[in-house]
Amino acid sequence: MFSQSAFFALLISFAAGLSTLFGAGVIFFSSGKNERMLSIALGFAGGIMLSVSFMDLYPNAEHLFKAVYSERQAVLFTVLFFIIGLLMAGLIDRFVPHEAYDPSIGEKPHKNLFRVGLVSTIAIGLHNFPEGIATFMAGYKDVSLGISIAIAISLHNIPEGIAVAMPVYYATNSKKKAIWYTLLSGMAEPVGALLAFLFLRPFINDTVLGAVFASVAGIMTYITVEELIPSSRQYGHDRDALLATFCGICLMPVTHVI
């Protein structure tokens, strides 16, 4: 039944998803391809994903499992679903086409950037989907709790928008495409909320959410290690990329307390 509380929960989930676009706004301060800025942006994106994986998703997954199982079982289930996420990301990696950098002809690896942006969109979209479910369920049961969660999610969605927008923009030189892909990743949040409202409410429990969070942590970790960090170091600005990665790691926990 479509009640006022359900409408409100869907609304705050939609607003949280839209906040990703604020991160994409950084492209309007960039002009042309700047390899140093690109290294920084990719390193920053990698730091964000690592932080979200190990300071947010993984601990939450373990906490959810502990609400149902013993501590030992909870740890094992978390690791199991994390590995499942790694394997899923490996499959994604195989089916997303790409061309490797060819040192024999001195080809610049710019053509890989769109792929980096695409897999970042997939990873952050997968991350936002269960967040949308969680935001809806919290807002549906308790308005004030739903608002608090939506604000926290909105704040850490902003740097996630940077993680998607920058590689897409540098790959295509199109602000429109960068905004579009960022919007797609953000809209996974209200889609998750809508599916929770329409179909998933009877099936959502701590075990299911724990499995989803741990799997998404695995997916994001794989993409960071395989795509974002190596790509950030391809342009000769290794130290800048490393510092940006550390900044991304440190920023995400701060968004939970602002």
N, C-alpha and C positions, 0 to 999 in steps of 0.2 A: 504494500500500500504506500502511495506517494504522500508522505506526511510532510509537515513543515520542517521537522528535524532532518528528514532525509534530504529535502531540498537544500537546507543550509549546509549539510555535510558535503553534498556534491559541489556546492558553490565554493566553499573554502578549498576543496581539493583542486578545482579548476584554477582558482587564484594562485595557489601554490605552484601549479604547473606553469602558469604564465610567467612567474617570476624568473624562469630560466632565460627569458628574453632580455632581462636587464643585463645579464652577463654578455649576451651577444652584442650589446651596445658598444663594446670595446672596439669593434671593427670600424666604427665611424671615426676613430682617432688614429687609424692606420692608413697610410697611403702607399700603395704599391707593395712589392715583396721586399721585405727587409729580413735577411737571413738571421741576424742576431735576434730580432724581435720574434721571429718564428721559433728559434731554438728556445727562447725564454717561454713562449706560449705553450709549446709542446711539453717542456719540462714541468711547467706549472700544472698543466693538465694531468700529467703523470702523477705528480704529487697529490693532487686532489683525489684521483682515483685510488691511490694507495691508502690515503687517509680514510676515505669513505669505506674502503674494504675492511681495514683492520682496526679502525677506531669507532666504527659505526655498525656496519652490517654484520661482521663476524661476532663481535661481543653480543649484539642483540640476538643473533641466532642462537648462540650458546645459552643466553639467559632464557629465551623462550623454551628451548629444549629442557632446561633445568626445572622449569615449572611443571613438567610432565614426567621426566625420567630422573634417574639417579645422576649424580655429578659425572661419574665415569661414562655412563651411556650418553649423556648430553654432549660431552667432549667428543666422543667417537662419532656420534651422528653429525655434529658440526663439521668435523674433518671430512667425513664421508661425502656430505653434500657440497662442501667446498671443492673436493676433488671432482665431483660430478660437474660442477660449474667450470672447472679448468678444462675438462674433456669437452663440454659443450662449446666453450670458446674455441678450442682447437678445431672443432667441426666448422664453426663460423669462419675461422681463419682460412680453412681449406676452400670454402665455397664463395668467399668474397674475392673476386679477381684482383690481381696485382702484378706489377712488373718490378722485378728487383733492380736495384742500382747496378749498373754494369761498369766496373772500373776500367775495363779494357778499352772502352770508347769514351770514357770520361763523362758519362751521362749524369747530369744532376738528378737527384732523387725527388724533384718537385712532383713528379707524376704520382708518387706514392701518397702524397698528402691527402688527396681526396679519399683514398682508402682509409687513412688514419681517421679522418673526419667521420667517415661512414661507420667504422667500427666503434668510434666514440659515441656516435648517436645511438647505435644499438645498445651499447653497454649502459649508458646513462638512462636510456628509455627503459631497459630491463630493471634498472635500479629504481626508477621513479614509479614503475607499475605497482610493486608491493607497498611503496610509500603511499600511493593513492588509496590502496585498500586500507592501510592503517589509519590514514587521516579520515577517511569516510567512517570507519567503525568507531573511532574516538569521537568524532563530531556528532555521530548519530546517537551515541549514548550520553555524551556530556558536552554541551556547547562550549564551555570555557576550556576544557581539555582539548577539544578539536581546534579551537583558535590558537592555543599555545603551540600545538604540534604543527599547525599550518604555518605559523610565523617562523618557527625553527627551520622547517623544511624550505620555506621560501628563501631564507638567508643563505642556506648552503646550496640552493639551486642556482644562485647567481654565478659563483665561480664555475659550476658545472656547465653553465651556458658558454663561458669562455672556452672550456675544453672542447666543445663541439664547434663553435663558430670560427675560431681562429684557423684551424687546419683547413676547413672547408673554404674559407675566404681566401687564404693564400693559395690554395690549389686551383680555385676557379676564378679568382679576382672578381667575384660576384657577391655583393652584400646581400642581394635578394636570396641567393641560394644559402648563404650562411644563416640568415634569419630563418629561412624555411626549415632547414635541418635542425636548428636549435628548437624551433617550435615543435617539430615532430617529437623530439626527445622529451620535451616538457609535457606535451599532451598525453604521454603515457600515464601521467599522474591522474588526471580526471577519467581516463579510460579505465584504469584500475578501480577507481571509486565507483564508476557506473556499473562495471561488471560485478563489483561487490554488492551493489544495491539490487541488481537484477537477478543475479544467479548464485553468488558465492556465499552470501550470508550464512546459510545453513552448514557450509563446509569449512569455513574459516576457523581455525583453531591454532593454538600455540605451535603444534607440531608442523602444520602446513606452512605457517609464516616463518618458522625457524628454518625449514628446508629451503624455502624461497630465498631468504636473506643470505644463507650460507652459500647457495649456488650462485647467486648474483655476485657475492664477494669473490668467488673463484673466477667468474667470467671477467670481472673488472681487473683482477690481479693479472690474469693472463694477457689481457689487452695492453695493460700498462707495461709489463715486462717485455712483451713481444713487439709492440708497436710504438707506443708513445715515447718511452725513454730512448730506445735506439734511434728513433727518428729525430729526437731532440739533439742528438750528438752527431748528426750527419753533416752539419754545416760549419764545423770548425769553431764552435763557441761552447766547448764542453763545460767550462767553469760556469758560464752564465746559465746553461741548462741545468747544471747540478744545483746551483743556488736557487733557481726557480722551482725545482722539484722540492727542495726543502721548504720553501715558502708555501707551496701548495699543501704539503703535509701539515704544516703548522697552522695554516689558515682555517681549515675545516673545523677543528675542535672549537675554535674561537666563535664560530657562527652559532654554536649551541648556547652560548652564554651572553651574547649581545642582547 
